[in-house]
Amino acid sequence: MMEQSYAGGFHALLLEKSTAAATSIASAATESRNSYGSWDGNWDPFARDWIAAQAGHTPFGWPLAFNPDTDGDGRIQAEEAYAYAYAVRDPLDAPKYDESSEAGGDITLGQEYRFVWWEPILYEALRPHFAKWPPEEYYARWWQMQPELQKLTAALDQTSEAMRREATAKVNAVVASVFGAAEKKAAA
């Protein structure tokens, strides 16, 4: 994933010189176009959205506009990340994608998801405000909340640690009862 201006001009040479068995390249701009930064200057929107597709959520932990896993295999391949970022792209961007083979487009990053248990509460509290504010004002206010949200997270984590340990033991017992029995049966 390349986000700089004119990055599409590197595609052919990178594919030609790559010694990898499979290669894919996504860039925010073609060889003759500029790449653009976000309104707040934090990132290139196309790169942000490509990475968000790979991560399964936005940089703020929000759900994606749609599920990029178009083949439903539970993994986000390079071509699916590109398709997602292309679909939600800033209209100023002119992204480009190439792959050495179909296997190049099927490359995935390691993916492990963790969720904060109270994230849906925050999501529901913020949802009515998201559409009412211009993005630059909404995200400026989002950043103003961060110190308080960090304090809240620390307090909630401390308070819920005992509950987490109890729930972990119960979940492990349920998993062991189902998978353990199945594995014993398969071994017999």
PyMOL commands that set and color helices and strands:
alter all, ss='L'
color gray80, all
select helices_A, chain A and resi 7-17+45-55+78-87+102-105+119-130+135-187
alter helices_A, ss='H'
color red, helices_A
select strands_A, chain A and resi 24-27+96-99
alter strands_A, ss='S'
color yellow, strands_A
deselect
rebuild
show_as cartoon
